[in-house]
Amino acid sequence: MGHYDHRVHAGNAGDVWKHFLLLEAADCLLDPDGSLVYAESHVGRPEYALRAPGDWEGGIGKIWPHLPSLRNFCYFDILADLNHQGLIPGLGLYPGSARLVMELAERKRAKLLAELWDIDANVIDTWRQYQQIALHLGDGFSGVMSLLDRQPPGLLLIDPPCIDPSEVISAENLFVAAKEKGWTVLCWYMMDGEALASDSITEFSIEFSKIELDCGRARGCTIALACPNGSLRRHLDGRIKTFIKTMQNFAFGSSK
Ligand SMILES: C[S@@+](CC[C@H](N)C(=O)[O-])C[C@H]1O[C@@H](n2cnc3c(N)ncnc32)[C@H](O)[C@@H]1O
C-alpha cells in the first residue's frame, strides 16, 4: 500500500463535510456530567498549517470569510477561535478530527476517553504533547476492532485514506462490528468511490458544488452513519439543512 500524507489535503472540501458532521454528532453525545469513549482508526495529526497551494483553498479557504456568521455551528466556532478569527486565508491553522473533538469536549467540560490509531510513526510523534489520550501506532482497523471488546460503546470515526481497495472491505467490517456493539459510527468515503454495502445505514452525501466548495476531480463525498440514537440522526438532518441553506445564501449574496 502507498504512503498517504494528509498535510497537502487538510482542510479540503471533504474534511469540511466530515468535520462538520463529526462535531455535530459529538456535540449531541458529549454530556457535561458524563464521559465519552472516542475512537479513531485513522487519526492523522492534531493540526495542520495551511499554506498555498493546498487542497484547503477549495474547502475551508472558501468558507473562511464567512466564519463569523457560522459560529452557531460548533465546528466553525472552534475553527474561528483557534485562528483568532479574521486571519488571512493561507496563514491559518487547521485542526484535525481528533483535536476538534477534544476541543469540543473541553468546552463542554465533558470527559473524553480518546483511543487513536495511526500507522505512521511520524504522525503519532506529532501527538507527543497530548498526554491525556491513548495513542496507538499500528493498523487502526484491527486496533479499533479489539477496542470494541474493551470499552463501552462510544463515538467512532473511520477515516481511511482510500488508496487501496482492500480498505473499503476493512472499513465495512469495522463499521458493522461497531454498529452491532451499539457504537455511533461515522465512516467517510468519496462519492464516486466504492460505497459501503451494509444495509440500514444512513448516508449523508454532499456534492461540493452545492455548497460552493471544490475538490478537484472529486464531485463530493459521503459520511455513512450508524447510530443507535434516533434523535442524533434527526439533529444531523436539521443541521445539514441549515448549513446548506446558509452556504447557498452566501453564494447568492456574493453573486448580486
Ligand atoms: C485521511 S488521514 C486522517 C485524517 C483525520 N482523520 C482527520 O480527519 O483530520 C488518514 C490517516 O490514516 C493513516 N493510515 C493509513 N493507513 C492506516 C492504517 N491501516 N491504520 C491506521 N492509520 C492508517 C495515515 O497515516 C493518515 O494519517
The ligand as an SDF file (V2000), in Angstrom:
LIG
                    3D

 27 29  0  0  0  0  0  0  0  0999 V2000
   -7.2870   10.8780    5.8450 C   0  0  0  0  0  0  0  0  0  0  0  0
   -5.9570   10.8820    7.0090 S   0  0  0  0  0  0  0  0  0  0  0  0
   -6.7440   11.1170    8.5490 C   0  0  0  0  0  0  0  0  0  0  0  0
   -7.3720   12.4690    8.7170 C   0  0  0  0  0  0  0  0  0  0  0  0
   -8.0100   12.6840   10.0560 C   0  0  0  0  0  0  0  0  0  0  0  0
   -8.9180   11.5990   10.4280 N   0  0  0  0  0  0  0  0  0  0  0  0
   -8.7850   13.9940   10.0580 C   0  0  0  0  0  0  0  0  0  0  0  0
   -9.9710   13.9890    9.6650 O   0  0  0  0  0  0  0  0  0  0  0  0
   -8.2150   15.0300   10.4380 O   0  0  0  0  0  0  0  0  0  0  0  0
   -5.5620    9.1940    7.0320 C   0  0  0  0  0  0  0  0  0  0  0  0
   -4.5000    8.7760    8.0420 C   0  0  0  0  0  0  0  0  0  0  0  0
   -4.5210    7.3430    8.0820 O   0  0  0  0  0  0  0  0  0  0  0  0
   -3.2270    6.8700    8.3240 C   0  0  0  0  0  0  0  0  0  0  0  0
   -3.2540    5.4410    7.9290 N   0  0  0  0  0  0  0  0  0  0  0  0
   -3.1170    4.8750    6.7120 C   0  0  0  0  0  0  0  0  0  0  0  0
   -3.3350    3.5420    6.7890 N   0  0  0  0  0  0  0  0  0  0  0  0
   -3.6220    3.2660    8.0910 C   0  0  0  0  0  0  0  0  0  0  0  0
   -3.9840    2.0950    8.8050 C   0  0  0  0  0  0  0  0  0  0  0  0
   -4.0970    0.9010    8.1930 N   0  0  0  0  0  0  0  0  0  0  0  0
   -4.2320    2.1940   10.1200 N   0  0  0  0  0  0  0  0  0  0  0  0
   -4.1300    3.3810   10.7590 C   0  0  0  0  0  0  0  0  0  0  0  0
   -3.8050    4.5320   10.1390 N   0  0  0  0  0  0  0  0  0  0  0  0
   -3.5660    4.4720    8.8190 C   0  0  0  0  0  0  0  0  0  0  0  0
   -2.3300    7.7920    7.5350 C   0  0  0  0  0  0  0  0  0  0  0  0
   -1.0280    7.7910    8.0850 O   0  0  0  0  0  0  0  0  0  0  0  0
   -3.0690    9.1470    7.7090 C   0  0  0  0  0  0  0  0  0  0  0  0
   -2.5050    9.8720    8.7780 O   0  0  0  0  0  0  0  0  0  0  0  0
  1  2  1  0
  2  3  1  0
  2 10  1  0
  3  4  1  0
  4  5  1  0
  5  6  1  0
  5  7  1  0
  7  8  2  0
  7  9  1  0
 10 11  1  0
 11 12  1  0
 11 26  1  0
 12 13  1  0
 13 14  1  0
 13 24  1  0
 14 15  1  0
 14 23  1  0
 15 16  2  0
 16 17  1  0
 17 18  1  0
 17 23  2  0
 18 19  1  0
 18 20  2  0
 20 21  1  0
 21 22  2  0
 22 23  1  0
 24 25  1  0
 24 26  1  0
 26 27  1  0
M  CHG  2   2   1   9  -1
M  END
$$$$
